[in-house]
Amino acid sequence: MGNVYCLDCKRAMEVVFDHSAEDTVCSECGLILELHSIDETSKWRAFANESDDNDPVRIGGSTNPLLIDEGLSTVFSKPNSVTSDFLSSSLGRWQNRGSNPDRSLILALKTIATMSDRLGLVATIKDRANELFKKLELEMGQSVEMGTIHAGDFMRLFCSNLGMNNQAVKAAQEAFQKSEEFDIRRSPISIAVAIIYIVTQLSDDKKPLRDV
């Protein structure tokens, strides 16, 4: 895909299209630039005059059981004419402003998908990571003490799932706290995963990348 201006990176960046969720994300910072965008390489069904009129309507994609609405949300596609640019952009802005309880989860799943693609992980590992994050989100949402959720809270859960010893867990937590002193343009989850992998490689109980 071509370059698109990213609000976080403050410049035109190369974008990646996530075929599973049909979202367009920045390849550098993982910001969702367009929710449920239309992949031009996908198949279309035309409901208008098949000769000259161009009225493609894409059949809905697969559902996502991890989302509250299972991904069956209404979205506005890219306009087919210049005259509809203004209306489409306005509708898109209102859509992004609308309340969506899955917005934070969608961003997390996009980050996991981007990191999985960069690391060349198979789909089963990416799906398992999505399930673990969803489980963690539910457990935190059911907590009696509704305190501020800090990204460092993920560290102990991830380390526990990997069976890391206390010394390795402490080293990972200290490294994560140190990383917060720097301006690292990555999501906290991505930083946490990278730190855990590095710590496991430096410890006696090494873990393969596919397990992290």
N, C-alpha and C positions, 0 to 999 in steps of 0.2 A: 504494500500500500504506500501512498505518497506521504508527504510531510504535512502535519497539521499543527497549528499554533497551540502550545500547551500553556495554560495559565500558571501552573506551578513552576515550570522550567523557564518561563518568560521568553520562549523562542519557539520557532517551528521545529518540531521533533518528528522522527519517524514513528509511525503508529503500528500497532499490532491488532489484528482482528481475531477475537476469541470466538471461534465457530460454535462452541458449546453453548455460550450465553448470548451470542450475537451482539457483543459489545466491542467498541473501539477504545483501546487503551494506549497511553503513552508508553513507548518501549523503554524510556529512561526512568521515570518515576512511578509508573504504574497507575497514574491518574486516569479515571474513566472519562474519556472525552465525549463519548456518545453512547448512551444506553440503548440496547436493543437496536443497533443500527442494522442496515440491510447490506448483506454481502452481495456485491455485484456479480460474483461468480455462481451464486445459487440459482436454482431453477425457479422459474416464475410461472404463474398462471395469469392469462390475460382475460379480463371479463368485458372489455370493450371491443370495438371493431378490430378484428385481427389484422386488418390490412394496413391502415395508415395510423389509426389512433394508438397511442402508447399509454396503456393504463395497466401496468403490471401490479398485481397484488400477490404478495408472497404468502404461501401457506404457512401457518404458525409452526414454530419450532417445537422441539421436545420440551416437556415440562421439567422443572427442577424441584424435586421433593424437599430440598433443604430450605426453600423460600416459602414464606407464608402463603403467597398466592400461587405457588408452584411455577412462577415465571409467566403466568397468564395475564400479564398486564397490558394495557393499551398503550401503544407508542405511536409516534408520528414519524413517518419515513421521510426520506429526502425528496424535495419537490421535483417535479418533472419539467417545470417551466420557470423562467425568470420571474414572471408575474406572481408566482406563489411563494417566492423566497421569503418575503416579509411575514406573511401569515404563518408559514411553516416554522420560521425561526421564533416567532412569538409564542406559538403553541409549544415549541420545544422548551423555551425558557419557563413557561408556566408548569410544564410537566416536571422539569427538574426541581422547581420550587415546591411541588406538591409533597404532601406527607407520604412517606414510604418507609414502613417499619423495617424493610429489608435492605435499606440503602447501605448501612454500615456492613451488613453481611455480604452484600454484593461486592462492595469494595474489597473486603477481605478475600473473597473467593477469586476475584480478579487478580489480586496480588499473588495468591497461591498458584493460580494458573500461569501467570507470567513467569514466576520463579521456576515452576515445573518445566515450562518450555525451554527456558535458558539452560537448565540443568539436564535436559533430555530425559526427564523421568517419564515412566510409562503411566498410562491413564489410571491404573489401579492404585498407584501410590498417591496421585493427585486426589483421587476420590476419597481415599482414606484420610488424607490431610483435611479435606473439606468436612468430613464427618466429625473428626476430632475437634475442629474449630467450632462447628455447630454445637457439639456436645458441651464444649467449654462455655459458649455463649449462654446456653440454656441454664447451666449450673450457676453461672454468675447472675443471671436474671432472677433466679429463684432464691438468691441469698437474702437472708433476713436483714443484714446490714447493707444498706444501699449506699455504700461509699463510692468514691471515684475509682474507676477501673484503670489501673496503671498497666502499661505494656509489660513491665517487669513481672506482673503476676502470671504471665504465660510461661515464664521460664521454668518454674518448679514443676508445673504440669507436664510440659514437654519432656523435661529431664526425667521425671518419674515414669513416663510412658516408655522411655528408652532404657530404664533400669540402671541409670547412672548412680555412682556412689555419692556420698555426701560431699566429699572433697571436690569432685568434679562439678557437682551442682553449685557449690559455693563459688568456685572459680568462674562458672558461667554467669552467675548473678553479678559478681563483682565486675566482670568484663562488660556486661550490659550496662551497668550503672556508669562505668567509665565512658562508654560510647555515647551517652546522653550529653556529654560535655562538648561533643563535636557536632557540626552541622552536616549530618549524613542524610542525603536525599533518598532515603529508602523507608519503607514502612517499618514500624517496630517489629512486626512479625518476621519480616525478611531478615532484619538484623539479628533477632533472637535465634532464628534457624541457623544463620551463618556462624554465630558465636558458639552454639552448641556443637556444630560439626567440627569446628576448629579445636574446641576443648576435648572432644572425644578422640581426635587424632593425636593430641599431645598427651593423653592419659594412657594408662596401661590397658584399659578396656576400650579398645577402638571400636567404633561403629561404622558400618558401611554407609555411604551417602544415601542409598535407597531407604535406609531405616530412619533417617533423620527427618 
